Amino acid sequence: MTRTLRLLPFALLVTLLAGCGRHAGSLMPAGWRYASPPAPVVGQHAMVVTEHPLSSEVGAEILRRGGNAIDAAVAVGFAQAVVNPRAGNIGGGGFLVYRRANGEAYALDYRETAPAAASRDMYLDSLGDLSERSVIGALAAGVPGAVAGLWEMHRRFGHLPWRDLVAPALALAREHVVDSARATVIRRNREGLERFPTSAAIYLPGGQPPAPGDTLRQPDLVRTLERIAEHGADGFYQGETADLIVAQMRRSGGVITQADLADYRAIWREPVVATYRGWRILAMPPSSSGGVTLTEIFNILEGYRLPAFGTAKLMHLEIEAMRRAFTDRNRFLGDPAFVAMPLDRLTSKTYAAELRSGISASRATPSSAMPSVVEGSHTTHYSIVDAGGDAVAITTTLNDNFGCKVVVGGAGFLLNDEMDDFAGKPGAPNMFGLVQGEANAIQPGKRMLSAMTPTIVLNPEGRLELVVGAPGGPTIITAVFQVISNVIDHDMSLAEAVYAPRIHHQALPDSLQWEPDGIAPRERRKLEAMGHVLRARPGYMALINAIRVTPRGLEGVSDPRTLGAAVGF
């Protein structure tokens, strides 16, 4: 909390005086580094939680000036593109779940699309194997949807002038101070960035990554944002910015054209609505897999009285639910414009009961026993609640850290490498180890399947309770599930729920990923005795940014696994 106050000098922050860790210490395994979470940030009126302190400040200031949650979301989206370049973006895409205080709920899909010149086998080498071209270089880029999405949500629900919402990002692009988290991630991705002169010029000035405290100036990005501020989405998808994107494609071997850019559209969809023990969950439908997979996990587990947190018995049931939900995700889900999906069945309680009947209480089910998927992240999340009670959950992505590593020359922004989220070779794993089927094969104009899971949760009385989401590839889905379950099933505070250790299983590879020190040795041995294969995950297990509505105000929690911030007033 001291750190947040120091970084946010203008924000009026109110913190809980009572400690959070009612029972967290007794639930966590010995040695867990986040066993005693601090008190959350609390605001009496509004709350913004993002992965970067500066973008949280931007969103809160917009709310203070009378903007609504959508206004703040737009301003945060552009600010993230400046200060959080590994994942914040205007060269990628994302998803919005939006609930108004009157109960109306909406979902906006601004996921990237495959260019018209894309083809099913475009990333296979001469031996028929996947090449690195789906993850690095301009050919890996899908048609960006971020600016179209921000423009569309503002067109329908925004209150403040568009130009005013782009202005904070413009100021940050002129100059801002690089913090330790961003300096570290640039240094760790130096090898990829230095392969492209346009990228190295910005992020490796003089051949070196910036140090914490250095000032970053991005004049090309300033000019791009000025065109967007002046002309809206047309300032990106037409005119000079579009010309610069296409010119970069020609130089770097990409295939996005002016027609691809001009034809892009964000799409309004109906949220996936699930119920769990009387709670109501609003999540993202396809082309995100998040809402359907999350619903299937909850539906399976609803049939159990869950064991205590941290026990092998609980984790066994969670693993088996995850395994079955991810098997269906990888087999059936894709872009609804291209794929017929049995969504009613996948999200039904009856189907969950069928799946539950195949779960042994004492033995792991081999993923090889699940139906075959062969039929023929990095990311960022922010949560916002405004003074009127409107709630926004937005997850956006470039896919890998810094996307395809290519900055558009003269425009100053990074392009995504979202084409790797397709099944470039159905039945073969992508960069996240996901083994997917024909439903997610590459087709021109198609939206690649995503794991992003922006989610809003209502309590049994029908009132707003949680706004939650995360970056982290496929671990997004399981992290969001575990945070919500921690609150509902294990009576944790929001801070405890976010700080608690997490596990992840995605069917294939058939192994349980777990955070170091996140499972007690005795419980690990029990899981192995059941037949589970455990694989410690060296990095983070998603990065949650969440808000909870409580009688004492809006609690905001940013995941301790990175340097984010909650700002409330």
C-alpha positions in Angstrom: 0.0 0.0 0.0 2.9 2.4 0.7 4.2 1.8 -2.8 0.8 2.6 -4.3 0.4 5.8 -2.4 3.9 6.9 -3.4 3.2 6.2 -7.1 -0.2 7.9 -7.1 0.2 11.2 -5.3 -3.0 12.8 -6.6 -5.3 9.9 -5.9 -7.5 9.9 -2.8 -7.0 6.4 -1.5 -8.8 4.9 1.4 -7.6 1.6 2.9 -9.2 -0.9 5.2 -7.9 -0.6 8.8 -8.8 -4.2 9.5 -6.3 -6.8 8.2 -7.3 -9.0 5.4 -5.7 -12.3 6.4 -8.4 -13.7 8.5 -7.5 -17.2 7.7 -5.1 -17.0 4.7 -2.1 -18.0 6.6 -3.6 -21.3 7.8 -4.7 -22.1 4.2 -1.5 -21.5 2.4 1.4 -24.0 2.2 4.5 -23.2 4.2 6.9 -21.0 2.2 4.2 -19.5 0.0 5.5 -16.0 -0.7 2.1 -14.3 -0.7 0.7 -15.9 2.4 -0.1 -12.6 4.1 -1.7 -10.2 1.6 -1.9 -6.5 2.6 -5.1 -4.6 2.9 -6.6 -3.7 -0.5 -7.1 -0.2 -1.9 -10.6 0.9 -1.1 -12.6 3.6 -2.9 -16.0 4.9 -1.8 -17.1 5.9 -5.3 -15.0 4.3 -8.1 -12.1 2.0 -8.8 -9.6 1.3 -11.5 -7.2 -1.7 -11.4 -4.6 -2.2 -14.2 -1.2 -3.7 -14.8 0.5 -0.3 -14.7 0.3 2.4 -12.1 0.3 5.2 -14.7 -2.6 3.7 -16.6 -4.6 3.2 -13.4 -4.0 6.9 -12.6 -5.3 7.8 -16.1 -8.5 5.8 -15.6 -9.2 7.3 -12.2 -8.7 10.8 -13.4 -11.2 10.3 -16.2 -13.7 9.1 -13.7 -13.0 12.1 -11.4 -13.8 14.4 -14.4 -17.2 12.9 -14.8 -16.4 10.1 -17.3 -18.2 6.8 -17.0 -16.6 3.3 -16.9 -16.4 3.1 -20.7 -14.7 6.5 -20.9 -12.1 5.3 -18.4 -11.7 2.0 -20.3 -10.9 3.9 -23.5 -8.4 6.1 -21.8 -6.7 3.2 -20.1 -6.6 1.2 -23.3 -4.6 4.0 -25.1 -2.4 4.6 -22.0 -1.5 1.0 -21.8 -0.3 1.0 -25.4 2.3 3.6 -24.3 3.4 2.6 -20.9 3.0 -1.2 -21.1 4.3 -2.1 -24.5 4.8 -5.8 -23.9 1.0 -6.2 -23.9 -0.9 -2.9 -23.9 -1.6 -2.2 -27.5 -3.1 -0.5 -30.5 -1.6 -3.2 -32.7 -3.5 -6.1 -31.2 -7.1 -6.7 -30.0 -9.2 -7.7 -27.1 -12.6 -8.3 -25.5 -15.0 -6.2 -23.3 -17.6 -7.5 -20.9 -19.7 -4.5 -19.7 -22.5 -4.5 -17.2 -24.5 -1.3 -16.6 -26.0 -0.5 -13.2 -29.5 -1.1 -14.6 -28.6 -4.7 -15.2 -28.0 -4.6 -19.0 -24.9 -6.6 -20.1 -22.9 -6.5 -23.3 -19.9 -8.1 -24.8 -17.7 -6.6 -27.5 -15.3 -8.8 -29.6 -12.5 -6.8 -31.1 -10.2 -9.8 -31.6 -7.7 -9.7 -34.5 -8.6 -11.4 -37.8 -6.6 -13.4 -40.3 -5.6 -11.3 -43.4 -7.3 -12.1 -46.7 -4.0 -13.6 -47.9 -3.7 -16.0 -45.0 -3.9 -19.8 -45.7 -4.3 -22.9 -43.7 -0.7 -24.2 -43.9 1.1 -20.8 -44.1 3.3 -21.5 -41.2 4.4 -25.0 -42.1 8.0 -25.6 -43.2 9.2 -28.0 -46.0 8.9 -30.9 -43.5 5.3 -30.0 -42.6 6.3 -28.7 -39.1 5.3 -25.4 -37.6 7.9 -22.7 -38.0 8.7 -19.6 -36.0 7.0 -17.4 -38.6 3.8 -17.7 -36.6 5.4 -16.0 -33.5 8.0 -13.6 -34.7 8.1 -11.3 -37.7 5.3 -9.4 -39.6 3.8 -12.6 -41.1 2.7 -13.5 -37.5 0.4 -10.4 -37.3 -3.4 -10.6 -37.5 -5.4 -7.5 -38.5 -5.5 -5.3 -35.3 -8.8 -4.7 -33.7 -7.9 -2.6 -30.6 -8.6 0.9 -32.0 -11.9 -0.3 -33.6 -13.0 -1.8 -30.3 -12.2 1.3 -28.3 -13.9 3.5 -30.9 -17.0 1.3 -31.0 -17.5 1.0 -27.2 -17.1 4.8 -27.0 -19.5 5.4 -29.9 -22.2 3.4 -28.1 -21.7 4.2 -24.5 -19.1 6.9 -24.0 -19.8 10.2 -22.4 -16.7 12.4 -22.6 -15.3 13.6 -25.9 -13.1 11.1 -27.7 -10.2 13.5 -28.0 -10.1 14.0 -24.2 -9.7 10.2 -23.7 -6.8 9.9 -26.1 -5.1 13.0 -24.6 -3.5 11.3 -21.5 -1.8 8.7 -23.7 -0.5 11.4 -25.9 1.1 13.1 -22.9 2.7 9.8 -21.8 3.9 9.1 -25.3 5.7 12.5 -25.3 7.6 11.3 -22.3 7.2 9.0 -19.2 9.5 7.4 -16.8 10.2 3.7 -17.2 9.6 1.7 -14.0 11.5 -1.4 -12.9 8.9 -3.9 -14.1 8.9 -2.5 -17.6 12.7 -2.1 -17.7 13.0 -5.8 -16.7 10.6 -7.1 -19.4 12.3 -5.1 -22.1 15.7 -6.5 -21.0 14.4 -10.0 -21.0 13.0 -9.6 -24.6 16.1 -7.9 -25.9 17.1 -10.7 -28.3 13.7 -10.6 -30.1 13.5 -6.8 -30.3 17.0 -6.2 -31.6 16.1 -8.4 -34.7 14.0 -5.5 -36.0 15.6 -2.0 -36.4 12.3 -0.2 -35.9 11.8 -2.0 -32.6 15.4 -1.6 -31.4 15.3 2.2 -32.1 12.5 2.6 -29.5 13.2 0.0 -26.9 17.0 -0.4 -27.2 18.2 3.2 -27.7 21.9 3.2 -28.2 21.8 -0.6 -28.3 20.8 -0.9 -24.6 17.4 -1.5 -22.8 16.3 1.4 -20.6 17.1 1.4 -16.9 14.5 2.0 -14.2 14.1 5.8 -14.0 15.0 6.5 -17.6 12.6 8.7 -19.7 11.1 7.1 -22.7 10.0 9.4 -25.6 8.0 8.0 -28.5 7.5 10.8 -31.2 6.2 8.4 -33.9 3.6 7.0 -31.5 2.6 10.6 -30.6 1.8 11.3 -34.3 -0.2 8.1 -34.6 -2.2 8.9 -31.5 -2.8 12.5 -32.8 -4.3 11.0 -36.0 -6.5 8.7 -33.9 -7.6 11.6 -31.6 -8.5 13.7 -34.7 -10.2 11.1 -36.9 -11.2 8.2 -34.5 -10.9 4.7 -35.9 -10.4 6.1 -39.4 -7.2 7.6 -38.1 -5.8 4.1 -37.7 -7.5 2.0 -40.4 -7.2 4.5 -43.2 -4.8 7.2 -44.3 -1.3 7.6 -43.1 -1.3 5.0 -40.3 -2.7 2.3 -42.6 -0.1 3.2 -45.2 2.7 2.8 -42.7 1.4 -0.6 -41.6 1.2 -1.8 -45.1 4.7 -0.4 -45.9 6.0 -2.3 -42.8 4.3 -5.5 -44.1 6.1 -5.1 -47.5 9.5 -4.6 -45.8 9.1 -7.4 -43.3 7.2 -10.1 -45.2 3.7 -9.6 -43.8 0.5 -9.8 -45.7 -1.9 -7.3 -44.2 -3.3 -4.9 -46.8 -5.2 -1.6 -46.8 -8.3 -3.6 -47.7 -7.8 -5.8 -44.6 -7.6 -2.8 -42.4 -10.5 -0.9 -44.0 -12.7 -4.0 -43.7 -12.1 -4.7 -40.0 -15.1 -4.4 -37.6 -15.6 -5.0 -33.9 -18.7 -7.2 -33.1 -21.2 -6.9 -30.3 -22.1 -10.3 -28.9 -24.3 -11.7 -26.1 -22.3 -12.5 -22.9 -22.1 -16.1 -21.7 -24.2 -16.3 -18.6 -23.5 -19.0 -16.0 -24.8 -19.7 -12.5 -22.8 -21.2 -9.7 -24.2 -21.9 -6.2 -26.7 -19.0 -6.7 -24.1 -16.6 -8.1 -24.4 -15.3 -11.6 -21.3 -15.1 -13.9 -21.1 -12.9 -17.0 -18.2 -13.8 -19.3 -17.0 -13.6 -22.9 -18.4 -15.8 -25.7 -16.5 -17.1 -28.8 -14.2 -16.0 -30.4 -13.0 -16.1 -26.8 -13.0 -19.5 -25.3 -13.0 -18.0 -21.8 -16.7 -17.9 -21.0 -17.6 -21.3 -22.3 -14.6 -23.1 -20.7 -15.1 -21.2 -17.4 -18.8 -22.2 -17.3 -18.0 -25.8 -18.0 -15.5 -25.9 -15.1 -18.0 -24.3 -12.7 -20.8 -26.6 -13.8 -18.8 -29.7 -13.2 -17.6 -28.6 -9.7 -21.1 -27.4 -8.7 -22.0 -31.0 -8.2 -19.5 -31.4 -5.4 -19.2 -30.2 -1.8 -15.6 -29.0 -2.4 -12.8 -30.0 0.1 -10.7 -27.5 1.9 -8.4 -25.2 0.0 -4.9 -26.4 -0.6 -5.7 -30.1 -0.3 -5.0 -32.8 -2.9 -8.7 -33.8 -2.8 -9.7 -30.3 -3.9 -7.0 -30.0 -6.6 -7.8 -33.4 -8.0 -11.4 -32.4 -8.6 -10.3 -29.0 -10.1 -7.8 -30.8 -12.4 -10.4 -33.2 -13.7 -12.9 -30.4 -14.3 -10.2 -28.3 -16.1 -9.1 -31.4 -18.2 -12.6 -32.0 -19.5 -13.4 -28.3 -20.1 -10.2 -27.7 -22.0 -10.7 -30.9 -24.1 -14.0 -29.5 -25.3 -12.5 -26.0 -25.8 -9.8 -27.4 -28.0 -12.1 -29.6 -30.0 -15.2 -27.5 -30.6 -14.6 -23.7 -30.2 -13.6 -21.2 -32.8 -14.9 -18.1 -34.6 -18.8 -18.3 -34.7 -18.8 -16.9 -38.2 -16.9 -20.0 -39.4 -17.7 -22.8 -37.0 -20.9 -24.3 -35.7 -20.5 -24.9 -32.0 -22.7 -26.8 -29.6 -22.6 -24.0 -27.0 -26.0 -24.8 -25.4 -24.8 -28.3 -24.7 -21.3 -27.3 -23.6 -22.7 -24.8 -21.0 -25.5 -27.0 -19.8 -25.8 -28.5 -16.3 -26.9 -31.8 -17.8 -23.8 -32.1 -19.9 -21.7 -31.2 -16.8 -23.3 -34.0 -14.9 -22.4 -36.5 -17.7 -18.8 -35.3 -17.5 -18.8 -35.5 -13.7 -20.0 -39.1 -13.7 -16.7 -40.1 -15.4 -14.5 -38.5 -12.6 -12.9 -40.9 -10.1 -12.6 -39.7 -6.6 -9.1 -41.2 -6.3 -7.6 -41.6 -9.8 -6.5 -39.1 -12.5 -8.2 -39.5 -15.9 -5.5 -39.7 -18.6 -6.1 -37.0 -21.2 -5.5 -39.7 -23.8 -8.9 -41.0 -22.7 -10.6 -37.7 -23.7 -11.9 -37.3 -27.2 -9.1 -36.4 -29.8 -8.8 -32.8 -30.9 -7.5 -33.8 -34.3 -10.5 -33.7 -36.6 -9.5 -33.4 -40.3 0.6 -13.9 -22.8 1.2 -11.8 -23.7 -1.9 -10.0 -22.5 -3.1 -7.4 -20.1 -6.4 -6.9 -18.2 -8.1 -4.0 -16.4 -11.2 -3.8 -14.3 -13.2 -0.6 -13.7 -16.3 0.3 -11.6 -17.6 3.9 -11.9 -19.5 6.0 -9.5 -22.8 5.0 -11.1 -22.2 1.3 -10.6 -21.3 0.5 -14.2 -18.6 -2.2 -14.5 -16.1 -2.9 -17.2 -13.8 -6.0 -17.6 -11.4 -5.7 -20.5 -8.6 -8.1 -21.6 -6.4 -7.1 -24.5 -3.4 -8.8 -26.0 -0.4 -8.8 -28.4 -0.1 -12.5 -27.6 3.6 -13.0 -26.9 5.6 -10.4 -25.0 5.9 -7.5 -27.5 3.8 -9.4 -30.0 5.7 -10.3 -33.2 8.5 -7.9 -32.0 7.9 -5.6 -35.0 7.3 -1.9 -34.5 5.5 -0.3 -37.4 8.1 2.1 -38.8 7.0 5.7 -38.6 4.0 4.8 -36.5 5.7 3.7 -33.3 3.6 0.8 -32.1 4.1 -3.0 -32.0 2.2 -5.5 -34.0 0.6 -8.7 -32.5 1.6 -12.3 -33.2 -2.0 -13.5 -32.8 -1.8 -15.8 -35.8 -0.1 -18.4 -33.5 -3.4 -18.6 -31.6 -4.8 -20.4 -34.6 -4.2 -24.2 -35.0 -1.4 -23.6 -37.5 -1.1 -27.4 -37.6 -4.2 -29.0 -36.1 -3.2 -31.5 -33.5 0.2 -29.8 -32.9 0.9 -27.5 -29.9 1.2 -23.7 -30.2 3.5 -21.5 -28.1 1.3 -22.1 -25.1 1.3 -25.9 -25.6 -2.4 -25.9 -26.6 -3.3 -28.7 -29.0 -6.3 -27.5 -31.0 -8.4 -28.9 -33.8 -9.9 -28.0 -37.1 -12.4 -25.6 -35.6 -9.5 -23.2 -35.0 -7.7 -23.8 -38.3 -6.5 -20.7 -40.2 -9.0 -19.1 -42.7 -9.0 -15.6 -44.3 -11.0 -13.2 -42.2 -11.4 -15.6 -39.3 -10.9 -14.6 -35.7 -8.4 -16.9 -33.9 -9.6 -18.6 -30.7 -8.6 -16.8 -27.5 -8.3 -17.7 -23.8 -9.1 -14.2 -22.6 -11.7 -14.3 -19.8 -12.9 -10.8 -18.8 -15.6 -11.6 -16.2 -18.3 -9.9 -14.0 -19.9 -11.7 -11.1 -23.2 -10.9 -9.4 -23.9 -12.2 -5.9 -27.0 -14.3 -5.0 -29.0 -11.1 -4.4 -28.2 -10.0 -8.0 -25.9 -7.2 -7.1 -22.5 -6.5 -8.6 -19.8 -8.3 -6.6 -16.7 -9.0 -8.7 -14.9 -7.6 -11.8 -12.0 -9.9 -12.7 -9.7 -10.9 -15.5 -6.0 -11.5 -16.2 -3.3 -12.0 -18.8 -1.5 -15.3 -19.0 -2.4 -17.4 -22.1 -4.5 -20.4 -21.3 -3.8 -20.0 -17.5 -6.2 -17.0 -17.7 -9.2 -19.2 -17.6 -8.1 -21.3 -14.7 -6.8 -18.3 -12.7 -10.1 -16.5 -13.1 -12.0 -19.6 -12.1 -9.8 -20.1 -9.0 -10.1 -16.4 -7.8 -13.9 -16.6 -8.1 -14.0 -20.0 -6.4 -11.8 -18.8 -3.6 -14.4 -16.1 -2.9 -17.5 -18.2 -3.2 -16.3 -21.7 -2.0 -13.5 -20.8 0.4 -14.8 -17.5 1.9 -11.7 -15.6 1.1 -11.4 -11.9 0.8 -10.5 -10.5 -2.6 -6.8 -10.0 -1.6 -6.6 -13.6 -0.3 -8.3 -14.9 -3.4 -5.8 -13.1 -5.7 -2.7 -13.8 -3.6 -3.4 -17.5 -3.2 -1.3 -20.1 -5.1 -2.8 -21.4 -8.4 -2.7 -24.5 -10.5 -3.4 -25.1 -14.2 -4.3 -28.1 -16.4 -5.2 -27.7 -20.1 -5.7 -31.4 -21.0 -2.6 -31.5 -23.2 0.2 -31.7 -22.3 -1.2 -34.1 -19.7 0.5 -32.4 -16.7 -0.4 -30.2 -13.8 1.3 -26.8 -13.7 1.8 -25.3 -10.3 3.6 -22.3 -8.8 6.8 -22.9 -6.8 5.9 -23.5 -3.1 2.3 -23.4 -4.1 1.5 -27.0 -3.1 2.5 -28.5 0.2 4.9 -31.5 -0.3 2.5 -33.9 1.4 -0.3 -32.8 -1.0 2.0 -33.2 -4.0 2.7 -36.8 -3.0 -1.0 -37.5 -2.8 -1.6 -36.1 -6.2 1.2 -38.1 -7.7 -0.2 -41.2 -6.0 -3.5 -40.5 -7.8 -1.7 -40.6 -11.1 -1.2 -36.8 -11.7 2.0 -35.7 -13.4 3.2 -32.4 -11.8 5.3 -29.8 -13.5 6.4 -26.7 -11.6 5.9 -23.5 -13.6 8.8 -21.1 -13.2 6.9 -18.0 -14.2 3.6 -16.4 -13.0 0.2 -18.2 -13.3 -1.7 -15.3 -14.9 -1.9 -11.8 -13.4 -5.3 -10.9 -11.9 -6.6 -7.3 -11.7 -9.9 -7.4 -9.8 -12.5 -5.3 -8.0 -14.9 -6.4 -5.3 -18.0 -4.5 -4.1 -18.2 -4.6 -0.3 -20.3 -2.8 2.4 -17.1 -0.7 3.1 -16.6 0.3 -0.5 -14.9 -0.9 -3.7 -11.9 -3.0 -3.0 -9.2 -3.1 -5.7 -6.5 -5.7 -5.9 -3.6 -5.9 -8.4 -1.8 -9.2 -8.6 1.5 -9.2 -6.5 3.1 -11.3 -9.3 3.7 -8.0 -11.2 3.8 -4.3 -10.5 0.3 -3.0 -11.1 -1.9 -0.7 -9.1 -5.4 -0.1 -7.9 -6.6 3.5 -7.7 -9.9 4.4 -5.9 -11.6 7.5 -4.7 
